[in-house]
Amino acid sequence: MANLNHLQTLIPLLSLLLASAGIARSQTTSFTYDFYGEQPTTLIYQGDAHFPSDTTYLRMTDTDSSGNPLQYRVGRAVYSEAIQFWQAGAQVDLETTIKFMITPNSGDTNPADGLAFFIAPVGFPVGSTGGNFGVFGQSDPSYQSVAFAVEFDIFSNPGNDPNYRHVGIDIGSSASKNTTDVGDALLGQEVTARINYQQASKLISVSVSAGSENYEVSYVYDLSTFLPQEVEVGISASTGGQVAIHDLISWYFTSTLVHTDAGEDSYIRQFI
């Protein structure tokens, strides 16, 4: 009889818990910026990142008074709120779309360096110029290998890059885990890049369109084993000994913290 009474007490509670599990399965963060004269106050601008008076875009790397890009520059735009990347029983799905333009100097056949979307610990300091894109190459050893990035790399650095301009997936280093050759498609025209990460499959996928050309690259990796629970997301660009102008046109981002069934089952079992 005691067991029956116990079950009679638990049935309404379990029904409530199961119903709650069905409706409270996600937590979403999203934002959209179109830099057509808009200067968002919810972004943190680091290094060179600024809005020139003669353009509607967010300029990531600086130019001189004549509009020529400068050497060894870096600029970053970081979303000001922390993103919950994982917690017990939950991991994130995310999608981001960025539109940008990289403009070489007239006649320059070897511009540099490119632009990157990155995810890193909150308060992640600005990294080195050149092929590190302001993300990697940290002087503080504690930050050397705790960032994820997708790089849009227009300059091949010997010993670190393939011998072609590429889109690469970076985990802890600017030496990409996987790349795709994009030729000259990233130069002098609007580029749209879509980046997805699915917690269930651990698939990182990138699709790029530039003019009539389309490119894809992917890599499977569990980012929750690498990144902290709370992260920041940002866009970064850099020049080195070679230069180009890097302009960010728009940026859309959404992340959803998905609660797994295993996490819910564990929560329910403690009441039985």
N, C-alpha and C positions, 0 to 999 in steps of 0.2 A: 504493500500500500504506500509505503514511503517513496518507493521508486516511481509509482504512478503519479503521486502528487508532485514529485520533482519534474516529471515530464510535462504534466499539465501546466506547471509554472513556466517551463522553458519554451513551450511551443509558441506563445505570443511573442516572447523575446526573440526567438530565432527567426520568426517571420519578419519582425521589424529589422533585424540585422541583415537578413537576406535582401529585403527591399532596399535598405540603405546602401548595401553593396552594389545593387543594380543601378542606383541613381547617382552615387558619389564616386565615380570611377576615374575622374580626370580633373586636372587643374591646369588651366591654359594661360599663357602669357603671349600677347601678340602686339605688334606695332607696324605702322606703315609710314614711311617718310618719302615724299616726293620733293626733291630739292629744286623746285621751280620758284625760287624766291623765298621759300620757307626756310627758316633757321631754327630748327627744333631746340627747345630748352631741355629736353629729356635725353640729349646726347652729351657726352663728355668729349670735348675736342682736345686732342693731344698733339704735340709737335706742330707740324705745319698746317694741320687741318683748319681751313677757314673758308669764308665766302668772299671771293673777290668782288669788287664793285662792277666789273665788266662781264660777269657771267652769273647764270642762275644756278649753277651746279656747286656742289661742295668740292673744293679743290683740296686734294690730299697732300700734294707735295708742292713746294713753293717755286716761284719764278722771280726773276729779276725785274727791274723797272721796265724793261723792253719786252717782257713776257716770255723770256727764255727760261727753261727749267734749270734748276740748280743741282749741283752734284751733292751726293751724300746727305740726302734729306729723307725725313720720314714724317708721316702724319697718320693719325688714327682717330676714328670716331667710335666711341664705346657707348652702348646703351647703359643708362645710369642706374637701372635697377638690376639686382641680382636675379639670376634665373635658377630655379630649382631643377637640377639635372637628374638627380636620383635621390631616393630615400628608401627605407626598409619597405619592401613589397611594392615598389614603384620605380619605373624608369621612364625616360622621356622619349617621345617622338618629336622630331622637329623638322621644319621646312623653312627655308629662307630663299628669297629671290633678290638679287642685286643687279642693277643696271649701271654700267660704267663706260667710260671712254678713256683710252690711253692714246695720247697724241704725241708722236715723235716730232722733233725739229724737222723742218723742211730739208729733205735730202739725207737725213740720218738713216742709215741702213742697219744700225746696231744700237737701238735704244734700250733703256733699262729703267727699273727692274721689273715692276709689276705691282699687283694688288692681291690682297688675301682677305678672306673671311676667317675669323678665328674664334675659338672657344677656349677660355683659360680661367684660372682661379681669379676670384674677385680681387681687384687692386693690382692686377698683373702689370708690371712696369714695361715701359717702352723698350723694345729690343733694338738690335743693330740695324743699320741701313743696308743697302745693297740687297743681296740674295736672301737675307734674313727677314725682309719685309717689315721690320719693326716689331716682329713677333718673337723670333728666335735670336740666338746669339746673346743671351742675357749675361751680364757681368756677375750677377749674383748666382752662385752655383745652385741654390735651392730652387731657382726658376728655370734651370737649363732645359728640362725635358717634361714640362707639365702643360703643354699647349697642343691643341688640335687646330689644323688650318686646312683650308683649300686654297691653293695658290694659283694665280693666273700669271704665269712667269714668262716674260718676253725676252729674257736674257739667259743664255746657257752659261752657268758657272762651272768651269772645268773641275772634275773630281767630285762634284756634288749633284749636278743636273745631267739629264740626257742631252744629247747634242741637237736639241730642237726646242723651239718655243712650245710651251705645254701648259696644260692644266694638271695639277698634281694634288694628291691627298697626303697630307703631312701629319704624322703622329709623333710628337716629341722632338722633331728635327725638320729642317727645311729639305732634307734628302727624302723625297717623296716615296711613299710605299707603292703607289701606282700612278701612272701618268698617261696622258694622251697627247699626241702631236697635233697642234692647232695651226701650224704654219704661220702666216701673217694675219690670221683672222682677228686677233685681239688688237690690232693696230689701226688707229685712225677711224674707227666706226663704233657705233653703239653696240655693246655686248650685253646680253642677258644671260645670267647664270642662275640655275636653280639647284639648290643643295638640299638633300633629304637624308635623315637618319631615322631608321625604324628600330625601336627597341626589341621587337620580337625576333627579327632576323639579324640584327646587328649590321645591317647593310647601310653603308655610306654611298650614296649615289649622287653624281653631279652631271647635269646636262647643260650645255652651252649653245646658244645660238648667236651668230654674228653674220649679218647680211643673209645670204642664202645658205650658209654653212651651219652644220650642226655637229656637235661632238659630245661624247659621253665617256665617263670614267667612273669606276666603282671599286669598293674595297670592303671586306667584311672584317669588323673589329668591334669588340665590346667596349665602347667608350666609358661605360660606367666603372670599369676596372682601372681606368687611367685618370679620369677627371674627378675633382671633388664634388660633394653634394651640391654646393652652390657655385655657380660660375658667372662670368661676364661674357658677353658676345660683342664682337666689334669688327670693323673693317679697317685695314691698314694698307699703306702703300709706301714705296720707297724708291729712291734712286741711289746709284753708286757712282763709280767713275764715269759711267754712261748714264744718260738722262732721258726723261720723257715727262709729259704733263699727265697727271692722273686725276680724273674728275669722277666723282660719284654722282649719279643721276637720281637713283631711287633705291630704297631698301625696304623690303617687306620681310617680316619674321614672325613665326608662330611656333610655340612649343607647348606640348601637352604632356603632363606627367600622368602616365597611365598606370593605374593600380592593377597588379596582376592578380589572377584568381588564387594563386598560392598564398599571397599576402592576406587576402580576404578569408581563405579557409583557416589560416593560422589564427586569425583574429576571432573567428567564430568558435573554433575548437576550445578556446580557453573558457567558454561558458558551458561546455558539456561535461 
